[in-house]
Amino acid sequence: MNDRFDRKSDGSYAWGQRNTYIKELEELNINVPDLILGILFRIENPASNHYFGSIGRVGRALSETKNRNEIE
């Protein structure tokens, strides 16, 4: 879904080839809407392994989910 390291820029040349893996998560019966919305929250004292997603990448992932109606 997202790479787990910070970038100074995200090259637009690679954007189309980078996958979100939403379909794979859904096949594993992972609650994708809760997962995606959870990485958007900004909290004061997150767990050391909490991942904060960028809104652009999360938006792309949400557009690929089979649960689009549930998200809306």
C-alpha positions as CSV (number, residue, x, y, z in Angstrom):
1,M,0.0,0.0,0.0
2,N,2.7,2.4,1.0
3,D,6.4,2.3,1.3
4,R,7.7,2.4,4.9
5,F,10.2,5.2,4.6
6,D,10.2,9.0,4.1
7,R,10.9,10.6,0.8
8,K,11.8,14.1,-0.1
9,S,9.8,13.6,-3.3
10,D,7.8,10.8,-4.8
11,G,8.7,10.6,-8.5
12,S,5.7,10.9,-10.7
13,Y,7.3,8.6,-13.2
14,A,6.9,5.6,-10.8
15,W,3.4,6.5,-9.5
16,G,1.5,4.5,-12.1
17,Q,3.6,1.4,-11.6
18,R,3.5,1.4,-7.8
19,N,0.7,-0.8,-6.5
20,T,-1.5,-0.2,-3.4
21,Y,-2.1,-3.9,-2.8
22,I,-5.7,-3.2,-1.7
23,K,-7.1,-6.2,-3.6
24,E,-4.6,-8.5,-1.8
25,L,-5.5,-7.2,1.6
26,E,-9.2,-7.7,0.8
27,E,-8.6,-11.3,-0.3
28,L,-7.0,-11.9,3.2
29,N,-10.3,-10.7,4.8
30,I,-8.5,-7.6,6.3
31,N,-10.9,-4.8,7.2
32,V,-9.5,-2.4,4.6
33,P,-11.7,0.6,5.4
34,D,-10.7,0.5,9.1
35,L,-7.1,0.0,8.2
36,I,-7.0,2.8,5.7
37,L,-8.8,5.3,7.9
38,G,-6.7,4.3,10.8
39,I,-3.4,5.3,9.1
40,L,-4.9,8.8,8.4
41,F,-5.3,9.7,12.1
42,R,-2.7,11.9,13.7
43,I,-2.4,11.1,17.4
44,E,-0.2,12.4,20.1
45,N,1.4,9.2,21.4
46,P,1.2,6.6,18.7
47,A,2.7,3.1,19.0
48,S,6.3,3.0,17.7
49,N,5.1,1.0,14.7
50,H,2.1,3.2,13.8
51,Y,2.2,4.1,10.2
52,F,0.9,7.5,9.1
53,G,-0.2,7.5,5.4
54,S,-0.2,10.4,3.0
55,I,-3.6,11.5,1.9
56,G,-2.7,11.2,-1.8
57,R,-1.7,7.5,-1.5
58,V,-4.6,6.7,0.8
59,G,-7.0,8.4,-1.7
60,R,-5.7,6.2,-4.5
61,A,-6.0,3.1,-2.3
62,L,-9.6,4.0,-1.4
63,S,-10.4,4.4,-5.1
64,E,-9.3,0.8,-5.7
65,T,-11.2,-0.9,-2.9
66,K,-14.2,-3.0,-3.6
67,N,-15.9,-1.3,-0.6
68,R,-16.1,2.2,-2.2
69,N,-19.8,2.6,-1.3
70,E,-19.0,1.8,2.3
71,I,-16.3,4.4,2.4
72,E,-18.5,7.1,0.9
